[in-house]
Amino acid sequence: MLAKVTSCAVIGLEGIIVAVEVDISPGLPSFTIVGLPDTAVQEARERVRAAIRNSGFTFPMRRIIVNLAPADIKKAGPVYDLPIAVAILLSSEQLSADVSQAVFLGELSLDGSLRHTNGILPMGALAHQQGFSQIILPSSDAREASLIEGAGIIPITSLVQLVSFLKGEISPPEYQPDESEPEAPPDSPSIDLAYIKGQEHVKRALEVATAGGHNVIMYGPPGSGKTILARSLIAILPPMSNDEALEVTKIYSVSGLLPPNRSLIRQRPFRTPHYTISSAGLVGGGHWPRPGEISLSHRGVLFLDELPEFGHSLLEVLRQPLEDKLVTISRAQGSVTFPANFMLVGAMNPCPCGYHGDPFRQCTCPPGLVARYQRRISGPFLDRVDIFVEVPHIDYEKLTDDRLGEASERVQGRVEAVRRLQRRRFSGTRLVCNAEMTATEVREFCRVEEQAQGLLKAAMKQLYLSARAFHRVLKLARTIADLENGDIIKASHIAEAIQYRPRRTV
């Protein structure tokens, strides 16, 4: 007898409907899965066999063929355990039920209980969009699936409970959010700017950067505070909107990084990959592409500490995502696109020993070594950085000063106000902040007063700015003007934007 149930697959970050067809026919006992299954899907044979038996049902000792359609799309992961088990029970006539409006998702344990499954959010969203009235999934994933407004979520704990529900013996289980559930702690503890001594000009640069979503590189000797300043960005970045939070949650759900006690990621991501990371780990990839660190940093911060230590090829592959805000990975089976709208923050020493140009300690590096070290970061990469700021050695007097600086909460208030202004400016477009403007928006929104035109012209000639750098100066000046609530970009805004331009230190 032939039975058919519906499940889902995830390609990139999007779900697709998968039909699970099971045919049981006379012949020698066998269990075959076709339809481009990977190893995890092939192993479902043993999990499903044990789960059916341990749940009190009979596993048919006949010729069983499972087809996962469409057959030209790779099927990966254990999400097909539950639909295969239900289809076998239907085909063997141990279960009689109408499942045409149901989608089944979930991994089975050997005892028949259901385990957490990655990618529930995009798969459940697709099932809801396709008009399925019931989305049957593990109860441990119900909190994540509850983000899909209006979806018919049926949380199930075991195969026995599911069969009882399909037979009409029990009422449909419903997910009831527990209001007493404590909210999960943030991924990264925030560091208040008030407790960071000195470096006021760097704090100003970071405020400008977060207000407009601009890329930053900080350079200076070891111990000057570059890393702690970078980590303080979490405290001054504006909260994510609901749409942004859903985007980020979907990425983490597919990657299997969504904490089990949290349904929605509210804090902006802050990713800090080590410089030994591979290209696939940074950009994304694998035999079947998965999101990399730049996609996990979407709507947040990608912090690259010891920037020159990252391989030349690693930094160069960042150039296209920094411009397009997405990354496309091509394989023989097809192409997958992941979002990559992140704020790049880099930290570097001026030389291998770290003390080139330091007034307190002598640099021990030969001049040629210093030049080679800095040339590890190419000109085209630097051209995509808006703010390049020096973080100097901190004096003893500043370190021992008991006075606190400006609190992150106040800085975040100004940043939020500027972001609201930019959302109104870009309403009706997909742009969120000034750093995302194209040449068209720069022409429309970056009006420069006549006095500032001369300063901009001089900078173009003396600093040999490229066309890309010219537009980046204007976008940065637009953000500086927004912080002063100014409609027109003035000479002072242009001057501050120019002083942040990337430059070689030797």
C-alpha positions in Angstrom: 0.0 0.0 0.0 1.2 3.5 -0.8 1.1 6.3 1.7 2.2 9.9 1.4 2.9 12.6 4.1 4.4 16.0 3.9 7.6 17.4 5.4 10.1 20.2 4.6 13.8 20.7 3.8 16.0 23.8 4.2 18.1 25.1 1.2 20.2 28.0 2.4 17.8 29.8 4.7 14.6 29.0 2.9 12.3 26.0 3.3 10.9 23.8 0.5 8.1 21.3 0.7 9.2 17.6 0.6 6.7 14.8 -0.1 7.6 11.6 1.8 6.2 8.6 -0.1 6.3 5.0 1.4 5.4 1.9 -0.5 5.2 -1.5 1.3 5.1 -4.5 -1.1 5.6 -8.3 -0.8 9.2 -9.5 -1.1 12.3 -10.0 1.0 12.5 -7.6 4.0 14.4 -4.5 3.0 14.3 -0.8 3.8 15.4 1.6 1.1 15.4 5.4 1.0 15.8 7.2 -2.3 15.6 10.9 -3.3 19.2 12.1 -2.8 19.4 11.3 1.0 22.6 12.1 2.9 24.1 9.9 5.6 21.9 11.3 8.4 18.8 10.5 6.3 20.1 7.0 5.5 20.6 6.3 9.2 16.9 7.1 9.7 16.2 3.5 8.8 17.6 2.3 12.1 16.1 5.1 14.2 12.6 4.6 12.6 12.7 0.8 12.9 13.6 1.0 16.6 11.2 3.9 17.4 8.2 2.0 15.8 9.0 -1.2 17.7 9.7 0.5 21.1 6.5 2.5 20.7 4.4 -0.7 20.7 3.8 -0.9 16.9 4.8 -3.6 14.4 7.6 -2.9 12.0 6.6 -4.5 8.7 9.0 -7.2 7.6 8.4 -6.6 3.9 10.0 -4.6 1.1 9.8 -0.9 2.1 10.7 1.9 -0.3 10.8 5.5 0.9 10.9 8.3 -1.7 11.7 11.9 -0.8 10.4 14.1 -3.6 11.5 16.2 -5.4 14.3 13.8 -6.0 16.8 16.3 -7.5 17.2 18.2 -4.2 19.7 17.0 -1.6 18.0 15.9 1.7 20.0 16.3 4.8 19.5 15.9 8.5 17.2 13.8 10.8 14.1 15.9 10.2 12.5 13.2 8.1 12.4 10.6 10.9 8.9 11.5 12.0 7.3 11.7 8.5 8.9 8.4 7.5 7.6 6.7 10.6 4.1 8.1 10.1 4.0 7.1 6.5 5.1 3.5 7.4 2.3 3.2 9.9 -0.2 4.5 7.3 1.1 2.2 4.6 1.0 -0.8 6.9 -2.6 0.1 7.9 -1.7 0.4 11.6 -2.9 4.0 11.4 -5.8 5.5 9.5 -6.0 9.3 9.4 -6.3 12.2 7.0 -2.8 13.9 7.0 -3.2 16.0 3.8 -3.2 19.3 5.8 -0.4 18.3 8.1 3.4 18.8 7.9 5.6 16.5 10.0 9.0 17.6 11.3 11.2 16.0 13.8 14.0 13.6 14.8 13.1 10.3 16.6 14.9 8.8 19.5 15.1 5.0 19.7 12.4 4.9 22.3 10.0 6.9 20.0 10.3 10.3 21.7 11.0 13.4 19.6 14.2 15.4 19.7 15.1 19.0 18.9 15.5 19.7 15.1 17.4 22.5 13.5 15.7 24.9 11.0 12.2 24.7 12.5 11.5 28.4 12.0 12.0 28.6 8.2 10.4 25.2 7.6 7.4 26.1 9.8 7.0 29.5 8.1 7.0 27.9 4.7 4.3 25.3 5.8 2.2 28.1 7.1 2.6 30.1 3.9 1.6 27.1 1.8 -1.7 26.8 3.7 -1.1 23.7 5.9 -3.3 23.9 8.9 -1.2 21.6 11.2 2.5 21.8 11.8 3.5 18.7 13.9 6.9 19.1 15.5 8.8 18.2 18.7 7.5 19.9 21.8 11.0 21.2 22.5 10.8 23.3 19.3 7.3 24.7 20.0 8.7 27.9 21.5 10.7 28.6 18.4 7.8 27.8 16.1 5.4 30.0 18.0 7.2 33.0 16.4 5.2 32.1 13.2 2.0 34.2 13.7 -1.2 32.3 13.0 0.4 28.9 12.4 -1.3 25.7 13.7 1.5 24.4 15.9 1.0 20.9 17.3 3.8 20.1 19.8 4.4 16.3 20.2 6.5 14.5 22.7 6.5 11.0 21.3 5.3 8.8 18.4 2.7 7.2 20.7 1.2 10.6 21.5 1.1 11.5 17.8 -0.7 8.3 16.8 -3.3 8.9 19.6 -3.9 12.4 18.3 -4.2 11.3 14.6 -6.7 8.7 15.7 -8.8 11.3 17.5 -8.2 9.6 20.9 -6.8 12.8 22.4 -7.4 16.5 21.7 -4.8 18.4 19.7 -1.9 19.4 22.0 -1.4 23.1 22.0 1.7 25.1 22.9 1.1 27.3 25.9 3.9 29.8 26.5 5.1 29.8 30.1 5.1 33.4 31.2 7.3 32.4 34.1 10.1 31.2 31.9 13.2 33.3 32.6 14.6 35.1 29.6 17.9 33.7 28.5 21.0 35.7 29.4 22.6 37.7 26.5 25.2 36.0 24.4 27.9 38.6 25.2 28.0 40.6 28.4 27.9 44.3 27.6 30.7 46.6 28.7 29.7 50.1 29.8 31.8 52.8 28.1 31.7 54.7 31.5 34.3 52.3 32.9 36.7 52.5 30.0 39.4 55.0 30.9 40.4 57.6 28.4 40.3 57.1 24.6 37.5 59.7 24.3 38.2 60.2 20.6 37.9 56.4 20.0 34.6 56.4 21.8 33.4 59.2 19.5 34.5 57.3 16.5 32.6 54.2 17.7 29.5 56.3 18.3 29.6 57.6 14.7 30.2 54.1 13.5 27.2 52.6 15.3 25.0 55.5 14.4 25.5 54.9 10.6 26.5 51.2 10.5 30.1 52.1 9.3 33.1 49.7 9.3 35.9 50.5 11.7 39.6 49.5 12.2 41.4 50.4 15.4 45.2 50.3 15.6 47.5 50.8 18.5 50.0 49.1 20.8 49.1 46.0 22.9 47.0 46.8 26.0 45.6 50.1 24.8 42.0 48.9 25.0 41.1 48.0 21.4 39.4 44.7 22.3 37.4 46.1 25.2 36.3 49.1 23.1 35.1 46.7 20.4 33.1 44.7 22.9 31.5 47.8 24.3 29.7 48.2 20.9 27.0 45.8 22.1 25.9 48.3 24.7 25.5 51.2 22.3 24.0 49.5 19.3 20.3 50.1 18.9 17.9 47.2 19.7 16.9 45.1 16.7 13.4 45.5 15.2 11.1 42.5 15.1 11.9 41.9 11.4 15.7 42.0 12.1 15.3 39.7 15.1 13.4 37.2 13.0 16.1 37.3 10.2 18.9 36.6 12.8 16.9 33.9 14.5 16.3 32.1 11.2 20.1 32.0 10.5 20.8 30.7 14.0 18.0 28.1 13.7 19.4 26.7 10.5 22.9 26.7 11.9 21.8 24.8 15.0 23.1 27.6 17.3 19.7 28.8 18.6 19.7 28.3 22.4 17.0 25.8 23.5 15.6 28.2 26.1 15.3 31.2 23.8 12.8 31.5 20.9 13.9 34.9 19.5 17.3 36.4 19.5 16.9 40.0 20.6 20.6 41.0 21.1 22.6 42.0 18.1 25.2 39.3 17.2 28.8 39.9 18.1 31.0 37.3 16.5 34.8 37.0 17.1 36.3 34.3 14.9 40.0 33.4 15.4 42.5 34.2 12.7 43.0 30.5 12.0 39.5 30.2 10.7 39.0 28.7 7.2 37.4 30.5 4.3 34.3 28.2 4.5 34.1 29.0 8.3 34.2 32.7 7.6 32.1 33.1 4.5 30.1 29.9 4.6 30.4 26.7 2.6 30.7 23.0 2.9 29.5 20.2 0.5 26.0 21.6 1.1 26.6 25.3 2.0 25.9 26.5 5.6 26.1 30.0 7.0 29.6 31.2 8.0 30.6 33.8 10.5 29.7 36.8 8.3 26.1 35.5 8.1 26.1 34.7 11.8 27.1 38.4 12.2 24.1 39.6 10.2 22.6 42.8 11.7 25.4 42.8 14.3 29.2 43.0 14.6 32.0 40.9 13.1 35.1 41.6 15.2 38.4 40.6 13.7 41.1 40.8 16.3 44.7 40.8 15.2 43.5 41.7 11.7 46.8 41.3 9.8 47.1 37.8 11.1 44.1 36.7 9.0 45.2 35.3 5.7 45.3 37.5 2.7 42.7 35.4 0.9 40.4 35.5 4.0 40.3 39.3 4.0 39.9 39.5 0.2 36.8 37.3 0.3 35.2 39.9 2.6 35.3 42.6 -0.1 32.2 41.5 -1.9 30.0 40.9 1.2 31.0 44.3 2.5 29.7 45.9 -0.6 26.6 43.8 -1.4 25.6 42.9 2.1 25.1 39.3 1.1 27.2 36.3 0.0 26.5 33.8 -2.7 28.1 30.4 -2.5 28.0 28.3 -5.7 28.3 24.5 -5.9 27.7 22.0 -8.6 24.2 21.4 -7.2 23.3 25.1 -7.4 23.8 28.4 -5.7 22.8 29.5 -2.2 22.6 33.1 -1.0 23.0 34.1 2.7 22.5 37.6 4.2 25.7 39.3 5.4 24.7 42.8 6.5 27.2 43.2 9.3 29.4 46.0 10.8 33.0 45.1 10.5 35.3 46.0 13.4 39.0 45.3 13.2 41.8 45.6 15.7 45.5 45.6 14.8 48.9 46.4 16.1 51.0 48.7 13.9 53.8 46.1 13.6 54.6 42.5 14.7 56.0 43.6 18.1 53.2 46.1 18.5 55.2 49.2 19.4 55.9 50.9 16.1 55.5 54.7 16.7 54.8 54.2 20.5 56.4 57.0 22.5 57.1 54.8 25.5 58.6 51.6 24.1 61.0 51.2 21.3 59.9 49.0 18.3 62.2 46.1 17.7 61.0 45.4 14.1 63.1 46.2 11.1 61.4 48.8 8.8 60.9 46.3 6.0 59.1 43.9 8.4 56.8 46.7 9.5 55.9 47.6 5.9 55.3 43.9 5.0 53.1 43.5 8.1 50.9 46.4 7.2 50.7 45.5 3.5 48.9 42.3 4.5 45.8 44.4 4.5 45.3 45.4 0.8 44.3 48.8 -0.4 41.0 47.6 -1.9 40.1 46.2 1.5 41.0 49.4 3.3 38.9 51.3 0.8 35.9 49.6 2.2 36.6 50.8 5.7 35.0 54.1 6.7 36.8 54.8 10.0 40.4 54.2 10.8 41.3 55.4 14.3 44.4 55.2 16.5 44.1 53.8 20.0 47.2 55.2 21.9 48.8 54.1 25.1 46.8 55.2 28.2 48.5 57.4 30.7 48.7 56.5 34.4 46.7 59.6 35.4 43.7 58.5 33.3 43.9 54.9 34.6 43.8 56.1 38.2 41.1 58.8 37.7 38.0 57.9 39.7 35.7 59.9 37.5 33.5 57.8 35.2 33.0 58.6 31.5 29.7 58.9 29.7 27.5 55.9 30.2 26.7 53.6 27.3 23.0 54.2 27.9 23.3 57.8 27.0 25.3 57.1 23.9 22.8 54.4 22.8 20.0 57.0 23.2 21.7 59.3 20.7 22.4 56.3 18.3 18.8 55.2 18.5 17.6 58.7 17.7 19.9 58.9 14.6 18.8 55.4 13.5 15.1 56.5 13.7 15.9 59.5 11.6 17.6 57.2 9.0 14.6 54.8 8.9 12.3 57.7 8.2 14.7 58.9 5.5 14.8 55.5 3.8 11.2 54.6 4.3 9.9 52.6 1.4 13.3 51.2 0.6 15.3 48.2 2.0 18.0 50.5 3.4 18.3 50.7 7.2 21.3 53.0 7.8 23.6 55.5 6.0 26.4 53.0 5.4 24.0 51.0 3.1 23.4 54.0 0.7 24.2 53.5 -3.0 25.4 56.3 -5.3 21.8 57.1 -6.0 20.9 57.8 -2.4 24.2 59.6 -1.8 23.2 62.0 -4.6 19.8 62.5 -3.1 20.5 62.8 0.6 24.1 64.0 1.0 23.7 67.7 0.2 26.9 69.5 0.9 27.2 73.3 1.7 29.3 75.4 -0.7 32.1 75.9 1.9 32.5 72.2 2.4 32.7 71.5 -1.4 36.2 73.1 -1.5 37.4 71.0 1.5 36.1 67.9 -0.2 37.8 68.8 -3.5 41.1 69.3 -1.7 40.9 66.0 0.1 40.2 64.2 -3.2 43.4 65.6 -4.7 45.7 65.3 -1.7 44.6 61.9 -0.5 44.0 60.4 -3.9 40.5 59.2 -2.9 38.8 56.7 -5.2 35.2 57.1 -6.3 34.2 54.5 -3.6 36.2 56.4 -1.0 34.5 59.7 -2.1 31.1 58.2 -1.5 32.1 56.7 1.8 33.3 60.1 3.0 30.0 61.6 2.1 28.0 58.8 3.8 30.2 59.2 7.0 29.7 62.9 6.9 25.9 62.4 6.6 26.0 60.3 9.8 28.0 63.0 11.6 25.5 65.6 10.5 22.7 63.4 11.7 24.2 63.3 15.1 23.9 67.1 15.2 20.4 66.9 13.7 21.6 68.8 10.6 20.0 68.7 7.2 23.0 69.9 5.2 26.5 68.5 5.5 28.8 71.2 6.7 32.6 71.7 6.4 33.1 70.5 10.0 31.3 67.3 9.2 33.4 66.7 6.1 36.6 67.5 8.1 35.8 64.9 10.8 34.9 62.3 8.1 38.2 62.9 6.3 40.3 62.5 9.4 38.8 59.0 9.8 40.0 57.9 6.4 42.2 54.7 6.4 45.9 55.5 6.1 49.2 53.6 6.3 51.2 54.2 9.5 54.5 53.9 7.8 
